Amino acid sequence: MPTTPPRPPLGARRRRFVLERPLEEPDGFGGVLRRYVAGPVLWGAIAPAGVVERPAGGRTDTLAAYRVTLRGRPALDPTMRLAAGPRRFAIRAVTEPDALGRDLICHVEELAREGAS
């Protein structure tokens, strides 16, 4: 019988996340401008999952990776992102730890802050 990872206790889900959904508008030159609009508030647990290296502009950026455990909800996909205060997390994958649909595990990468130098 396959074992499922233990569910985080309810008290561990004290991190407040805002689900941000993409909104794309035409830019007038054949492309689109993407911005994110705030959606519902979600409560979850966050745990480190290592680092990810992404090639960008001729160099390799190292990003922190995390696992965010949320209560199960429909219509959560990798086009969205999570915000926790000033931190932003790009959703890379969404999985269910069991077939009951009680929880969702979002595999996320922390995005660099736009204003940081």
C-alpha positions in Angstrom: 0.0 0.0 0.0 1.5 3.4 -1.0 2.1 5.8 1.8 1.1 9.4 1.6 3.1 12.2 3.1 1.7 13.3 6.5 -0.6 16.3 6.4 0.6 19.4 8.1 -1.3 20.1 11.3 -3.9 22.8 11.1 -1.8 25.1 13.2 1.1 24.9 10.7 -1.1 26.5 8.1 -0.8 29.9 9.5 0.9 31.6 6.5 -1.4 34.0 4.7 -1.2 33.8 0.9 -3.0 35.8 -1.7 -3.7 34.0 -5.0 -2.8 36.3 -7.9 -4.4 35.6 -11.3 -2.9 36.7 -14.6 -4.7 39.3 -16.6 -3.5 39.7 -20.2 -4.2 42.7 -22.3 -3.1 43.4 -25.9 -0.2 45.8 -26.1 -1.1 47.2 -29.6 2.0 45.6 -31.2 0.8 42.0 -31.5 1.9 41.0 -28.0 0.3 41.1 -24.6 0.9 42.8 -21.3 0.5 40.6 -18.3 -0.3 41.8 -14.9 -1.6 40.0 -11.9 -4.7 40.8 -9.9 -5.3 39.8 -6.4 -7.8 37.0 -5.8 -8.9 35.1 -2.7 -6.9 34.8 0.5 -5.6 31.3 1.3 -4.0 29.9 4.4 -1.2 27.3 4.0 2.0 25.8 5.2 5.3 26.5 3.5 8.4 24.2 3.6 11.8 24.6 1.8 12.4 22.2 -1.1 15.9 23.2 -2.2 17.1 25.4 -5.0 16.4 25.5 -8.7 18.8 26.9 -11.4 17.2 28.7 -14.3 19.1 30.0 -17.3 18.3 33.7 -17.9 20.0 36.2 -20.2 23.2 34.3 -20.6 23.6 33.5 -16.9 22.2 31.0 -14.5 19.9 32.3 -11.7 19.5 30.3 -8.5 16.0 30.5 -7.1 14.7 29.1 -3.8 12.1 26.4 -4.2 9.3 25.6 -1.7 6.4 23.3 -1.2 3.2 25.1 -0.2 0.4 23.0 1.2 -3.1 24.5 0.8 -6.6 23.1 1.3 -8.0 21.5 -1.9 -9.7 23.9 -4.2 -10.6 23.8 -7.9 -9.0 25.9 -10.7 -5.5 26.3 -9.3 -2.9 26.1 -12.1 0.7 27.1 -12.9 -0.4 30.4 -14.6 -1.2 31.8 -11.2 1.2 32.9 -8.4 1.1 33.2 -4.7 1.9 36.4 -2.7 2.9 36.4 1.0 3.5 40.1 1.9 6.2 41.4 -0.3 7.3 37.9 -1.5 6.0 36.4 -4.7 6.0 32.7 -5.6 5.6 31.4 -9.1 3.6 28.1 -9.2 5.4 25.5 -11.2 3.3 22.5 -10.5 0.2 21.5 -8.5 -0.2 18.0 -7.1 -2.6 16.2 -4.8 -1.0 14.0 -2.1 -4.0 11.6 -2.0 -7.1 10.9 -4.1 -9.4 12.5 -1.5 -8.7 16.1 -2.7 -8.4 17.5 0.7 -5.0 19.1 0.1 -3.1 20.6 -2.8 0.7 20.8 -2.8 2.0 23.7 -4.9 5.7 23.4 -6.0 6.7 27.0 -6.2 9.8 29.1 -6.8 10.4 32.5 -5.1 10.6 35.3 -7.6 13.2 38.0 -7.3 11.8 41.3 -6.0 11.5 43.9 -8.8 12.8 46.7 -6.6 15.7 44.8 -5.1 19.2 45.5 -6.2 
